[in-house]
Amino acid sequence: MLAALIFAHPWIFQGLARQLIRDDPLQQADFVVITGGDRRYDWVADQYAARNVRKVLQFRSSPKRLYEFGVLPYPHEQARAELIECGVDAEDIVFIDETARNSWERADQLERWMAERPDATVAVVADRLGSGAVDEVFRQAMSPEVYERISIHSLRDRRYDESDWWKSRRGMKSFYGAAVSWLTVRLGGRPEYQYEDDWDPEEYERELMVDG
């Protein structure tokens, strides 16, 4: 029995990770929204060049002292610079005017923005293991009419994915974080309080590199 469990564990781990993933077939979309994902700017630039997406839609980061005092650049400004460097035209990068503190507020803002543009379709780029939690927030926050115009595209990390996440410390951190997020959203739904979401994909990647 123990030998059978040891032999089967890769399939068990892969199956658990697949529950956290949503990855829709790639279709043309009017706008693309970036929430995370390895090499996300390169992917978006490739889809833009191939005319699979027409414009990039960004959320404005909520103000913080380190940003306001110029110690760190605003994440949305840094993302814009990265996209331009990758080949996206500056005039094709547009912003939602409001600032957002967390993923729920970003989903609310996108829902209102899309409701005002009933024909617009949006491709959402997400970290592969975190894509299910991203999708669940959108599903709960949006009306069915708006939600059906959203597609989720999960980007594989070059260092791990659902097939081998347990083989590295970085992969295990990503899996556990994604699993907690997915369960929290799926079981708990929208929180009653408005929290400040300090998570930033670039900062998280730097932390993983330090931790090894």
Secondary structure as UniProt FT lines:
FT   HELIX           2..18
FT   TURN            19..20
FT   STRAND          29..34
FT   TURN            38..39
FT   HELIX           40..49
FT   TURN            50..51
FT   STRAND          53..61
FT   HELIX           65..68
FT   TURN            69..70
FT   HELIX           75..86
FT   HELIX           90..92
FT   STRAND          93..100
FT   HELIX           103..115
FT   TURN            118..119
FT   STRAND          122..127
FT   TURN            128..130
FT   HELIX           131..141
FT   HELIX           144..147
FT   TURN            148..149
FT   STRAND          150..155
FT   TURN            162..164
FT   HELIX           165..167
FT   HELIX           169..183
FT   HELIX           184..188
FT   HELIX           201..211
//
